[in-house]
Structures are given as C-alpha cells and as structure tokens.
Amino acid sequence: MTEIDAKIDALVPAWLTLPDIAEQFGVEVTRVRQLVRDGQLIAVRRGENRALHVPAAFIDGDKVVKGLAGTLTLLRDDGFADDEMLEWLFTPDPSLPGTPAQALSENRGTEVKRRAQALAV
C-alpha cells in the first residue's frame, strides 16, 4: 500500500474505498484487505483522511476483474512497484487500443499479459 502521487491520481478515473468494495462483494472489509495483502488488488492512500482506495476499474460487480491478479504478478516479477503498476495500467497504449486496465475489463487479458511479459525483456 503506497501513497498516491498527483500524476497517478489524475490517470485513474475513479476510486473505491475498501468498505465500498466489501459491500459490493458481500464480504467483510477484512476479506478485501486480504486481497490487497495477497497482491490481487492494489490499494493506495489518498484523500483527506488518507483512506485506502482501489481503482474502480479493478472491480467487476462482485469480483475482481478477470486477469488482474495474474497481470499484477507479472508486473511485480518485472520489478514494478505499486505506483509504477498503476501508471502502466492506466496509461493509454495505442497498440491495445486504450489502457491495459480497460483491456482487462473488456476481457482482453491475454493481450495485456503479453505486453506485461514483454516489459521484462
């Protein structure tokens, strides 16, 4: 869990708090915190009270967007920090088109993972 900088905050269009996600999932907040600890979600501190927030694009109804956890693992294995992963996921990629986060939400995870793997080369 990292502090958010203005550049990344501007890239991410919408955020959800951990209690918001827990309500959507129908689980306790502790379960959402575990998803963050397990690396399936990225949470950053932002706002007046520095509460933990997750990009809304990472949530698909009552579950984590398909392919996100694997993509985050690939990026971590490539040496990316949380803020670098967020920047990469929300920066437009003309070869996709759109952002990697959009591609994941549109079930184009294979394309995103290929690009993430290419970063290691």
C-alpha positions as CSV (number, residue, x, y, z in Angstrom):
1,M,0.0,0.0,0.0
2,T,1.5,3.2,-1.1
3,E,0.8,6.9,-1.0
4,I,-0.6,8.2,-4.3
5,D,1.0,11.0,-6.3
6,A,-0.9,13.6,-8.3
7,K,0.2,12.1,-11.7
8,I,-1.3,8.7,-10.9
9,D,-4.3,10.1,-9.2
10,A,-5.1,12.0,-12.4
11,L,-4.6,8.9,-14.6
12,V,-7.1,6.8,-12.6
13,P,-10.7,7.9,-13.4
14,A,-12.5,6.5,-10.3
15,W,-11.6,5.0,-7.0
16,L,-13.4,2.9,-4.4
17,T,-12.7,2.5,-0.7
18,L,-12.2,-0.9,0.8
19,P,-15.6,-0.7,2.6
20,D,-17.3,0.1,-0.7
21,I,-15.7,-2.9,-2.3
22,A,-16.6,-5.2,0.7
23,E,-20.2,-4.1,0.3
24,Q,-20.2,-4.8,-3.4
25,F,-18.7,-8.3,-2.8
26,G,-20.9,-9.0,0.1
27,V,-18.0,-9.7,2.4
28,E,-16.2,-8.2,5.4
29,V,-13.6,-5.5,4.9
30,T,-11.0,-7.8,6.2
31,R,-11.5,-10.1,3.2
32,V,-10.8,-7.1,0.9
33,R,-7.7,-6.2,2.9
34,Q,-6.6,-9.8,2.4
35,L,-7.0,-9.5,-1.4
36,V,-4.7,-6.4,-1.1
37,R,-2.2,-8.3,1.0
38,D,-2.3,-11.3,-1.4
39,G,-1.4,-9.0,-4.3
40,Q,-4.8,-9.5,-6.1
41,L,-5.6,-5.7,-5.7
42,I,-3.5,-2.6,-5.4
43,A,-4.6,-0.1,-2.7
44,V,-3.2,3.4,-2.2
45,R,-3.7,6.0,0.4
46,R,-5.5,9.1,-0.9
47,G,-7.9,11.8,0.1
48,E,-8.2,14.0,3.2
49,N,-8.2,11.1,5.6
50,R,-5.6,9.0,3.7
51,A,-8.1,6.1,3.4
52,L,-7.2,3.1,1.3
53,H,-8.6,3.2,-2.2
54,V,-8.6,0.8,-5.1
55,P,-9.1,1.8,-8.7
56,A,-12.8,1.2,-9.6
57,A,-11.6,-0.3,-12.9
58,F,-10.3,-3.3,-10.9
59,I,-13.7,-4.3,-9.7
60,D,-16.3,-6.0,-11.9
61,G,-19.6,-6.2,-10.0
62,D,-19.0,-8.7,-7.1
63,K,-15.5,-9.8,-8.1
64,V,-12.0,-8.6,-9.1
65,V,-11.6,-8.1,-12.8
66,K,-10.6,-11.3,-14.6
67,G,-6.9,-11.4,-15.4
68,L,-5.9,-8.6,-13.0
69,A,-4.2,-10.8,-10.4
70,G,-2.0,-12.5,-13.0
71,T,-1.1,-9.2,-14.6
72,L,-0.1,-7.7,-11.2
73,T,2.0,-10.8,-10.5
74,L,3.8,-10.4,-13.9
75,L,4.5,-6.7,-13.2
76,R,5.8,-7.4,-9.7
77,D,8.0,-10.1,-11.1
78,D,9.3,-7.5,-13.5
79,G,10.3,-5.3,-10.5
80,F,7.4,-2.8,-10.7
81,A,6.3,-1.0,-7.5
82,D,2.6,-0.4,-6.9
83,D,2.7,3.1,-8.2
84,E,4.6,2.0,-11.4
85,M,2.0,-0.7,-11.9
86,L,-0.9,1.8,-11.6
87,E,0.9,4.1,-14.0
88,W,1.4,1.4,-16.6
89,L,-2.2,0.0,-16.2
90,F,-3.8,3.4,-16.7
91,T,-1.5,4.9,-19.4
92,P,-3.0,4.7,-22.9
93,D,-1.4,2.1,-25.1
94,P,-2.1,2.7,-28.8
95,S,-1.3,-1.0,-29.6
96,L,-4.3,-2.2,-27.5
97,P,-6.0,0.4,-28.0
98,G,-6.9,2.1,-24.7
99,T,-5.3,1.4,-21.4
100,P,-4.3,-2.0,-20.1
101,A,-6.9,-1.6,-17.3
102,Q,-9.6,-1.0,-20.0
103,A,-8.4,-4.1,-21.9
104,L,-8.7,-6.2,-18.8
105,S,-12.2,-5.0,-18.1
106,E,-13.1,-5.9,-21.7
107,N,-11.8,-9.5,-21.2
108,R,-8.7,-8.9,-23.3
109,G,-6.3,-10.1,-20.6
110,T,-4.2,-12.2,-22.9
111,E,-3.1,-9.1,-24.8
112,V,-2.3,-7.2,-21.6
113,K,-0.3,-10.1,-20.2
114,R,1.7,-10.3,-23.4
115,R,2.7,-6.7,-23.0
116,A,3.5,-7.1,-19.4
117,Q,5.8,-10.1,-20.2
118,A,7.5,-8.1,-22.9
119,L,8.5,-5.5,-20.3
120,A,10.8,-8.0,-18.7
121,V,12.8,-8.5,-21.9
